[in-house]
Amino acid sequence: MSEPVLSIRGLTKRFGTTTVLDGVDLDVARGEVLVVIGASGSGKTTLLRCVNALVPYDAGSITLDGVEVGYTAPGSGVRRSDRALSAIRADIGMVFQMFNLFPHLSARDNVALGLKVTRGMAKREAVARAEHWLARVGLADRMDHLPSQLSGGQQQRVGIARAVAMEPKLLLLDEITSALDPELVGEVLDVVRGLAAEGMTMLMVTHEMSFARDAGHRVVFMDQGRIAEEGVPKEVLGNPRSERLQRFLRRIELRTE
């Protein structure tokens, strides 16, 4: 494995008296697609939100290319300034379950906005890059449309274009197909498969086992805030060791039949 882009050590997160992440250790290599699976409440989404510094973590370390994400130094307890966090987040793209598009902006302007505000691009350059990525995700004929004029799958593809247009070092994807009608799931996953084939570094939470099996380089199964199993998809999904993972995969199989 090449040098990790993301390195997590001893990550712990509590909400009140509930421990949601319990000493997670995880690396994501450059160009790797790492898929995180697990039941609701296992800590998957909280893991992604800690990586993107959307929620503070209580202990441990998260580094992106060697830079501590949420704090000035591991274990310091001193949160980074909003300005410093914004600079780090600019290198961590995130696509959410819900589309989170600005309803009054066109697809083009939704993608271009972050490029102008965060990357400081001139309007012409930002618009050109937005149009490039919207075309890449199959929306060349929908650039002037408002989110209300787009299907759920199209809105999510705008969200993906918005994230990757920033040219992040790491792309986080949190159950990006869970809010979509079944017939729209494929068009979104095809876009992600294309990004994976081009070497985009991704940390993805999903219940789409076929995607995990086909496009993931590694699969992590989380259970009660810990990494219970990890390995290549063929091993983790095809030969689960623990009873908990076996039960989880049976439930997913029943849900998709």
N, C-alpha and C positions, 0 to 999 in steps of 0.2 A: 504494500500500500504506500502511496506517495505521502508526502508531508501533509498533515491535516490542515484544512482551512479552519475548521471548527474543532475546538477541544474543550470538553466538559469534564470536570473533576469534582466529585463529592457534592454534586448539586442537590441542595435541600431547599424546599419551599413549604411553608406552613400557612394555612388559613385558620387563624385562631388556634385551636388545639388539634386540628386535623393536619397531618403530614401528607402533602400531596405528592411531593418528590422527596425520595428518601435515599440520598447518597448516589445519584446517577453519575456514572462515568461513561463517556461516549466521545468518539472521534468521527469526523466526517472528512474524508480525503478529497482533495481537489478533483473535480470531475465525477465524483461518486454520487449515485442516487441511493440514499438510505431511506427506507420505508419503515415507519413506526406504526405498529398495529397494537390493538388492545381494546378491552371493554371500556364503556363509558365510565369515567371516574378513575381511570388508571393513571392519569397524569400526562397524557399525550399533548393535549392542547396547552396545558400549563408549561410543559417543557418548551414548546415553540415560543410562547409568550415571554418566557424568561430569556431565551436566546435573543429575542428582538428587544429586550429591555422594556417590554410593555408592562411587566410586573417585576418588582424587585425580588431577588432571591435571598434567602436567609443565611445560607452558608455554601461554601464551595467556590468554584471558579468557572467562568465561561470566557474563552478567548477566541477572537476572530483574527486569524493571521497574527497571532501572538499578542493582540491587544485585548486587555480585559474589557468586557462589554459594559456591565452595569455599574462598576465601581472604579475608583481611581487605581486600585490595586487589589489583588486577591485578599480577602479577609479584612480589608481596611474598614468596611462599613460606611465609607464615604461615597455617596452617590455622585456620579458624574453630573455636570451641569447640563441643562436642557440643550444647550448649544453643542456640547461634546456628544451627548446622546444622539442628537440629530445627525451629526456627521457619521457616527458609527452605523446608525440605522440606514443611512443612504447606501451602505454596502451590504445590507441584508434586506432583500426583497421579500415581501410577504403577501400571499394571496389567501384570503379568508373564506370561511364557509359562505357568508353573505357577501354580496358583491362590493358594497361600500363605495359605490360610485357617486359622484356629485350629480344629483338629478337634473340640475339646470345647465350642465355642461355637456357638449357633444362628446362622442367617443374620442375624437381627436384631442379635444381640450382636456378631457380627463387624463389622458396619457401624457400630454405635454406639460401639464401644470407642475408636477413634481420636478421635471427636468429644468424648468425655469426657476422655481423657488429654491429647490434643494441643490441642484447641480449648477445653478447660475448661468444656464444656457441662454443665449439670445433667442428671441421668439422664433425666428426663421429656422434656426438649427433644431430647436425643440420640436417644432411642428414637423419638420422633415423626419426626425427620428420617430416621432409618434406615428406618422403615416407609414414608415417602414415596418414598424412592429405590428401595427394593425393589419397591414397586408399579409405579414408573416403568419398571423393567426386566423387568416381567412376572412377579414372584415374590410377589405378594400372598398367595398360598395356600401359600407355602413358608417363611414367615418363622421358624417355630419348628423347622425342620428343621436337623439337623446336616449338615456337608459330606458325610459318608458317605452321607447319604440323598438327595443331589442328584446329578443327572447332571453330566458335565463342563461342558456348556454352561451349566447353571444355576449351578454353582460360579463360572464365569468371570463370569457376570452379577452375582453377589454381589460379586466383586472389583471390577467396574466401579462398582457402587453405592457400595462402600466408598470408592473414590477420589473420585468426583464429589460425594459427600455432604460432603466437606471444603471444597467450593466453591473448588477450586484455580484459580490464574491460568493454569496450564498443565497439560495432561493428557498423560502419556507412556504409550504403548502398545507393548509389545515382543512382537511375534509372538503376539498373544493368542489366535490360533486354531490355532497349530501343534500343541498337545497334544490337540486335539479330533477326534473322529470327524467325517468329512466332512459327515454329515447334521446336525451340531450347529453348524457354522460359521455358517450363515445367521442363526440366532437371535441370535448374539453380534454379528455385523456389523450387523444391523438396529438393535440398541441404539446402536451407535457412530454409525450414520447419523443416528439421531434426535438425538443430542447435537451432531453436526456441523451439522444443520439449525437448531439452537437457538443456534449461535454459540460453542460450546465451542472454545477454542484447543487444538489437538492436534498433537503430534509423534508420528507412528506409524511403526513398523517393521513391514512386512508383506510376505508373498509373494502376497497376494490382489490380483492385478492388476485384477480387475473392480472391487473396492472402490476401489483407487487411482484408477482411471479415472472412476468415478462420483462419489465423495465427496471426493476430494482437490482442493484448490485448486492445489497445486503438488507436483511429484514431484522428489525428489533421488535420483540414482543414485550410490552410493558404490563406489569401487574402490580397493583397496589403501590404505585409510585416507584417501582424498581424495575430494572431490566431483568426479566426472567429468562429469556432466551434470545440469542442473536446468532446470525450466520447467513450463509447464502440462501436465497429463497427456496431452492430445491430441498435443502435440509430442514429449514425452519417450518416451511409450509407443507412439505411432503413427508416429513418424518418428525413430527413434534414430540419432544421428550416428556413434557409435563402434562399432567391431566388437565390443568387449567387451560393451556394452549389448545389441547385437543377439544375441550368443550367449547372454547371460543370459536374455533374453526368450524365445528359442527353447527353452531348457531348461525354463523355467517352463511354457511352453505344452505341451510334451511331457508334463510331470509331471501336468498337470491334464486331459489328454485321457482 
